[in-house]
Structures are given as C-alpha cells and as structure tokens.
Amino acid sequence: MNALFESLGYIFGYLLWFAYSLVKNFAVAILIFTVILRALQFPLQIKSQKSMAGSMRLQKKQQEIQEKYGKDREKVNEELSKLYEKENISPTSGCMTSFIPMFLLFGVYYAIRNPLTNTLHIAKDSVTAALNFSKGLPVVGSNIEGYYGQISFMSLYPDVKNHADFIANTGFSDADIAKLDQFAEGFKMFGINLLDMPNSHGVWSVFILFPVLCFLTSFGATFISMKLNGQSLSLKGQQGCMNYMFLLMPLMSAWIAYSVPAAIGLYWIYSSVIGFITTVIIHKFYNAQALTAQDEARRIAYLEELEVNVRKISGKKVTKTVAESKPNVNYVNKNSNKNKSKKKK
C-alpha cells in the first residue's frame, strides 16, 4: 500500500511543483493544487449529490415499504433494492465520494513528506547522499529525522548548503540546486513553517490551529451538506456508511493534521472549504425538490408525446374509414344518367 501512495505522491508532486513555480509560495501553491484536485472530483460529487437527493425524494416510499413488511428485514431490503434499481439510485454511492478525499490525502501526504524525490523529482541516489552528508554535520545533523528526513533537510537547507563540501558530497546538479533554492524560500505562512508538525510544538502552540480548523471545516461542511439535503442531524436518521462517516472523517482529519506537517492540514482545510462551496452550488440544481420537478416534467412530456402519437394513429384510422365509406361517384353518376334516359323514353 505504501508503494501505491508513494507512486501517487510522485504524480501529485508534478502538480504541486507546477503550482509552486507559478506563485513561489507554498501556502498558495497548495490552494491551487487543492482547487485542481477538487475540480477532478467534481463529477463524482455531482453523482453523490444526485444519489443523496434521490434517496430523500424516495423517503416516503421507503417508509411505506418498512411499514408494509414490518419486522421482515429480508423482505424490506429486497423491496428497497427493487425500488433503488427502478429509480436508478445507489444508496451507498456517497460512501465512495467520502473515501476518495481520504485516499487522495495520502497521495498529498507523500508528495509533501518527500519533497526532494516526489515534488522536486531529484534522483534518489543524490537525495540519499545529501541526507547522509547532512546527518554527519555538527549541530545540524542531529535535527535530520529519519522518517521525515527530506522535510528536515529542506528546513535546514540554508545551513547545509553553506558547508564547503556540500556539492561534492551530495552530487546535486546545477538544476537540482536551482530547484532547492527556489523551493526553500516559500515555506513560511505568517511566520509559520509549513513543514513543521503540530505535535512537535505541543497543544498550546499556534500550530494547534491546523488540526482544530481541520475538524471544524470538515464537520461544518458535512453538517451543512446534510441539512441542505433535509437529512436528520441525528446519527439514528442516517443510512449506510453515513452512520459513522458523519463524525469519523472530521476526527480523522484532525488527528492526521496534528501528527503530520502543517502543510497537510492546510490542504485538508482548503479541501473542506472548497468542497462545501461546490456542495452548495450543486445542491441548487440537484436537490430533492429539483429532481422531483425534473421527473414530473419528464413524465408530463412523455404523456404529451404519447397523446400526440395516439391522436396521429387515431386520425389515420378515421380518415381511412371515412374514405372507405364514401360512395363511388362514377357509379352514382352512371346510374343517375341511366335513370334520366329512362324517364325521357
């Protein structure tokens, strides 16, 4: 699984570096990066909203089925499945769109955790040599952590770079040095180093804002989305995966944001806010009332078309019957002439 997320992080790194190259600021680059990822998820979000609104539209029919079959859960589930199939609605489609952002988060995590190999795409041999060299330096070397070694290196890069044997012992090319110089300049956001981790500063530092805001934005976006769709805000009123996703995702995002670089938390905050905005926009066109109106409009259009076709068919039959019932004009004229000649005689 790590290999999969590492590969995803390597791909995301190209997008992150492109955004950074445009603005030269890591916080803004993550915002651009998040907007692009959210845009790619937009079709799935529409599908999820349509399914959710469709389920709300069928709520009355669902209740009727549950009342009709009572405690026969097998029959209730069978009838509900038939209803969903008939209406082309998947009650679990929202689960997929809930898990996809978390899946993408791990890709973002690996892109940010390994900035040298995944974002700057420097050769692994050169990166390994640079880390080994940095660890051997006095004072600086003690701050190069193993798991977050590349992030530690980037934070200490200005000090490491000034060492006389830096180039000779790292094997970095001029292009690599240019990337490192450019990348090391934009990690600060209001004086906060986005490569630092909140748990290393404690709960009373300004870094605690990242996990707190992660929870609030994630929970708020979910809460308002459910309210817009008329869903019960009580967990008892939820179905399927929504029973636990309502609180699980916000709590998980806060825990992750506390134990990873602040840049990851910033991405999650951006993602929640943008997701909320797109949810409000989509809800305007794909809410339960709008879908019901669309279904009613389609039903009326179908009935009108059916009525027109029936009239056409009926009209042809009447015309044919009338034509068949007309007297033979030539025959009538012929007989009339014969009668006239007989009278003259």
KACOR-V559588 format. One record per residue. RES is the residue in one letter. OMEGA is omega in whole degrees, 0 to 359 (999 if undefined). D_LAST is the distance of its C-alpha to the last C-alpha in Angstrom with 1 decimal. Layout:
res->RES omega->OMEGA d_last->D_LAST
res->RES omega->OMEGA d_last->D_LAST
//
This chain:
res->M omega->178 d_last->114.9
res->N omega->179 d_last->117.5
res->A omega->179 d_last->116.4
res->L omega->181 d_last->112.8
res->F omega->177 d_last->113.9
res->E omega->178 d_last->116.3
res->S omega->178 d_last->113.5
res->L omega->177 d_last->111.3
res->G omega->178 d_last->114.2
res->Y omega->179 d_last->114.6
res->I omega->179 d_last->110.9
res->F omega->181 d_last->111.1
res->G omega->178 d_last->114.3
res->Y omega->180 d_last->112.4
res->L omega->180 d_last->110.2
res->L omega->179 d_last->113.2
res->W omega->176 d_last->115.2
res->F omega->180 d_last->112.2
res->A omega->180 d_last->112.0
res->Y omega->180 d_last->115.8
res->S omega->181 d_last->115.8
res->L omega->190 d_last->113.5
res->V omega->180 d_last->115.5
res->K omega->178 d_last->119.0
res->N omega->187 d_last->119.2
res->F omega->181 d_last->118.9
res->A omega->179 d_last->117.6
res->V omega->179 d_last->114.8
res->A omega->178 d_last->114.1
res->I omega->177 d_last->113.6
res->L omega->179 d_last->111.1
res->I omega->179 d_last->109.1
res->F omega->181 d_last->109.4
res->T omega->179 d_last->108.2
res->V omega->180 d_last->105.2
res->I omega->179 d_last->104.1
res->L omega->179 d_last->104.5
res->R omega->178 d_last->102.6
res->A omega->178 d_last->99.8
res->L omega->180 d_last->99.5
res->Q omega->187 d_last->99.3
res->F omega->178 d_last->96.7
res->P omega->178 d_last->93.6
res->L omega->179 d_last->95.4
res->Q omega->176 d_last->96.3
res->I omega->180 d_last->92.6
res->K omega->179 d_last->91.7
res->S omega->180 d_last->94.4
res->Q omega->179 d_last->93.3
res->K omega->179 d_last->89.7
res->S omega->180 d_last->90.8
res->M omega->180 d_last->93.1
res->A omega->178 d_last->90.5
res->G omega->178 d_last->88.0
res->S omega->178 d_last->90.5
res->M omega->180 d_last->90.9
res->R omega->182 d_last->87.2
res->L omega->186 d_last->87.0
res->Q omega->180 d_last->90.0
res->K omega->179 d_last->88.0
res->K omega->178 d_last->86.3
res->Q omega->179 d_last->89.7
res->Q omega->179 d_last->91.1
res->E omega->178 d_last->88.2
res->I omega->180 d_last->88.9
res->Q omega->178 d_last->92.6
res->E omega->183 d_last->92.0
res->K omega->186 d_last->89.5
res->Y omega->172 d_last->91.7
res->G omega->186 d_last->95.0
res->K omega->178 d_last->98.1
res->D omega->186 d_last->96.1
res->R omega->180 d_last->97.1
res->E omega->180 d_last->95.6
res->K omega->178 d_last->92.2
res->V omega->180 d_last->92.5
res->N omega->179 d_last->93.4
res->E omega->180 d_last->90.5
res->E omega->177 d_last->88.0
res->L omega->178 d_last->89.5
res->S omega->178 d_last->89.3
res->K omega->179 d_last->85.6
res->L omega->180 d_last->85.1
res->Y omega->180 d_last->87.0
res->E omega->179 d_last->85.0
res->K omega->182 d_last->81.7
res->E omega->180 d_last->82.7
res->N omega->181 d_last->84.4
res->I omega->176 d_last->87.8
res->S omega->183 d_last->91.3
res->P omega->181 d_last->93.8
res->T omega->182 d_last->96.7
res->S omega->178 d_last->95.6
res->G omega->180 d_last->98.0
res->C omega->182 d_last->100.9
res->M omega->181 d_last->100.4
res->T omega->175 d_last->100.3
res->S omega->182 d_last->103.5
res->F omega->182 d_last->105.4
res->I omega->178 d_last->104.3
res->P omega->178 d_last->106.4
res->M omega->177 d_last->109.4
res->F omega->180 d_last->108.8
res->L omega->180 d_last->108.6
res->L omega->179 d_last->111.8
res->F omega->176 d_last->113.8
res->G omega->177 d_last->112.6
res->V omega->180 d_last->113.7
res->Y omega->181 d_last->117.0
res->Y omega->177 d_last->117.8
res->A omega->182 d_last->116.9
res->I omega->181 d_last->119.3
res->R omega->179 d_last->122.0
res->N omega->185 d_last->122.4
res->P omega->183 d_last->121.9
res->L omega->183 d_last->123.7
res->T omega->187 d_last->121.7
res->N omega->179 d_last->118.4
res->T omega->178 d_last->118.0
res->L omega->178 d_last->120.1
res->H omega->174 d_last->119.5
res->I omega->183 d_last->123.1
res->A omega->184 d_last->124.1
res->K omega->180 d_last->125.5
res->D omega->179 d_last->128.7
res->S omega->179 d_last->129.5
res->V omega->179 d_last->128.7
res->T omega->179 d_last->130.9
res->A omega->180 d_last->133.7
res->A omega->180 d_last->133.4
res->L omega->179 d_last->133.6
res->N omega->179 d_last->136.6
res->F omega->183 d_last->138.4
res->S omega->180 d_last->137.7
res->K omega->181 d_last->139.0
res->G omega->180 d_last->142.3
res->L omega->178 d_last->142.9
res->P omega->179 d_last->145.4
res->V omega->182 d_last->144.0
res->V omega->185 d_last->140.5
res->G omega->181 d_last->140.2
res->S omega->181 d_last->140.7
res->N omega->178 d_last->137.5
res->I omega->181 d_last->135.3
res->E omega->182 d_last->133.6
res->G omega->185 d_last->132.3
res->Y omega->178 d_last->128.8
res->Y omega->184 d_last->128.1
res->G omega->182 d_last->130.2
res->Q omega->177 d_last->127.8
res->I omega->178 d_last->127.3
res->S omega->179 d_last->131.1
res->F omega->180 d_last->131.5
res->M omega->179 d_last->129.0
res->S omega->182 d_last->130.8
res->L omega->185 d_last->134.1
res->Y omega->180 d_last->132.8
res->P omega->179 d_last->134.6
res->D omega->182 d_last->137.9
res->V omega->184 d_last->137.3
res->K omega->184 d_last->136.1
res->N omega->179 d_last->139.4
res->H omega->186 d_last->141.4
res->A omega->184 d_last->142.9
res->D omega->185 d_last->141.7
res->F omega->184 d_last->138.2
res->I omega->184 d_last->136.3
res->A omega->186 d_last->138.5
res->N omega->181 d_last->138.1
res->T omega->181 d_last->134.4
res->G omega->178 d_last->132.7
res->F omega->175 d_last->130.3
res->S omega->178 d_last->128.7
res->D omega->179 d_last->128.5
res->A omega->178 d_last->124.8
res->D omega->180 d_last->125.8
res->I omega->180 d_last->128.4
res->A omega->178 d_last->126.0
res->K omega->181 d_last->123.5
res->L omega->179 d_last->126.4
res->D omega->182 d_last->127.7
res->Q omega->185 d_last->124.2
res->F omega->185 d_last->123.4
res->A omega->185 d_last->126.8
res->E omega->191 d_last->126.4
res->G omega->183 d_last->123.4
res->F omega->184 d_last->124.2
res->K omega->176 d_last->125.4
res->M omega->185 d_last->123.2
res->F omega->178 d_last->125.1
res->G omega->181 d_last->128.3
res->I omega->177 d_last->127.1
res->N omega->184 d_last->127.2
res->L omega->177 d_last->123.8
res->L omega->177 d_last->125.4
res->D omega->180 d_last->127.8
res->M omega->181 d_last->126.9
res->P omega->183 d_last->127.0
res->N omega->178 d_last->128.9
res->S omega->180 d_last->131.8
res->H omega->179 d_last->132.3
res->G omega->185 d_last->132.0
res->V omega->182 d_last->129.9
res->W omega->178 d_last->131.6
res->S omega->179 d_last->130.8
res->V omega->181 d_last->128.0
res->F omega->180 d_last->126.4
res->I omega->178 d_last->125.4
res->L omega->183 d_last->122.6
res->F omega->177 d_last->120.6
res->P omega->179 d_last->120.2
res->V omega->179 d_last->119.8
res->L omega->176 d_last->117.0
res->C omega->180 d_last->115.4
res->F omega->185 d_last->115.2
res->L omega->181 d_last->114.0
res->T omega->180 d_last->111.3
res->S omega->179 d_last->110.0
res->F omega->181 d_last->110.1
res->G omega->179 d_last->108.6
res->A omega->179 d_last->105.7
res->T omega->181 d_last->104.9
res->F omega->183 d_last->105.3
res->I omega->178 d_last->103.0
res->S omega->179 d_last->100.4
res->M omega->180 d_last->100.2
res->K omega->179 d_last->100.0
res->L omega->182 d_last->97.2
res->N omega->176 d_last->95.2
res->G omega->180 d_last->96.0
res->Q omega->177 d_last->98.1
res->S omega->179 d_last->100.9
res->L omega->173 d_last->104.3
res->S omega->181 d_last->105.9
res->L omega->180 d_last->106.3
res->K omega->183 d_last->104.8
res->G omega->184 d_last->101.5
res->Q omega->180 d_last->101.3
res->Q omega->174 d_last->99.7
res->G omega->185 d_last->100.7
res->C omega->183 d_last->103.2
res->M omega->179 d_last->103.1
res->N omega->183 d_last->105.5
res->Y omega->181 d_last->108.4
res->M omega->183 d_last->107.2
res->F omega->180 d_last->107.3
res->L omega->184 d_last->111.1
res->L omega->183 d_last->112.0
res->M omega->178 d_last->110.8
res->P omega->180 d_last->112.6
res->L omega->180 d_last->115.8
res->M omega->180 d_last->115.6
res->S omega->179 d_last->115.1
res->A omega->180 d_last->118.2
res->W omega->178 d_last->120.3
res->I omega->182 d_last->119.3
res->A omega->180 d_last->119.9
res->Y omega->188 d_last->123.4
res->S omega->178 d_last->124.5
res->V omega->178 d_last->123.0
res->P omega->184 d_last->123.4
res->A omega->179 d_last->122.2
res->A omega->178 d_last->119.6
res->I omega->178 d_last->117.7
res->G omega->179 d_last->117.7
res->L omega->177 d_last->116.5
res->Y omega->182 d_last->113.6
res->W omega->177 d_last->112.6
res->I omega->177 d_last->112.9
res->Y omega->184 d_last->110.6
res->S omega->180 d_last->108.2
res->S omega->181 d_last->107.9
res->V omega->180 d_last->107.4
res->I omega->177 d_last->104.8
res->G omega->178 d_last->103.1
res->F omega->181 d_last->103.0
res->I omega->180 d_last->101.4
res->T omega->178 d_last->98.7
res->T omega->179 d_last->98.1
res->V omega->180 d_last->97.4
res->I omega->181 d_last->95.0
res->I omega->182 d_last->93.1
res->H omega->180 d_last->93.0
res->K omega->184 d_last->91.1
res->F omega->185 d_last->88.1
res->Y omega->173 d_last->88.6
res->N omega->184 d_last->89.6
res->A omega->180 d_last->88.1
res->Q omega->180 d_last->86.0
res->A omega->179 d_last->84.7
res->L omega->177 d_last->83.8
res->T omega->178 d_last->82.0
res->A omega->178 d_last->80.0
res->Q omega->178 d_last->79.2
res->D omega->180 d_last->78.0
res->E omega->178 d_last->75.9
res->A omega->178 d_last->74.4
res->R omega->180 d_last->73.5
res->R omega->179 d_last->72.0
res->I omega->179 d_last->69.8
res->A omega->179 d_last->68.7
res->Y omega->180 d_last->67.9
res->L omega->178 d_last->65.8
res->E omega->178 d_last->63.9
res->E omega->179 d_last->63.2
res->L omega->180 d_last->62.1
res->E omega->178 d_last->59.8
res->V omega->180 d_last->58.2
res->N omega->179 d_last->57.6
res->V omega->179 d_last->56.0
res->R omega->179 d_last->53.7
res->K omega->180 d_last->52.7
res->I omega->180 d_last->52.0
res->S omega->180 d_last->50.1
res->G omega->179 d_last->48.1
res->K omega->181 d_last->47.0
res->K omega->180 d_last->45.9
res->V omega->180 d_last->43.9
res->T omega->180 d_last->42.2
res->K omega->181 d_last->41.3
res->T omega->179 d_last->40.0
res->V omega->181 d_last->37.8
res->A omega->181 d_last->36.5
res->E omega->184 d_last->35.8
res->S omega->179 d_last->33.9
res->K omega->178 d_last->31.5
res->P omega->177 d_last->27.8
res->N omega->186 d_last->26.5
res->V omega->182 d_last->24.9
res->N omega->181 d_last->23.1
res->Y omega->180 d_last->21.8
res->V omega->180 d_last->20.5
res->N omega->181 d_last->18.9
res->K omega->179 d_last->17.2
res->N omega->179 d_last->15.8
res->S omega->179 d_last->14.7
res->N omega->179 d_last->12.8
res->K omega->180 d_last->11.0
res->N omega->179 d_last->10.2
res->K omega->182 d_last->9.0
res->S omega->178 d_last->6.5
res->K omega->181 d_last->5.3
res->K omega->181 d_last->5.4
res->K omega->178 d_last->3.8
res->K omega->999 d_last->0.0
//
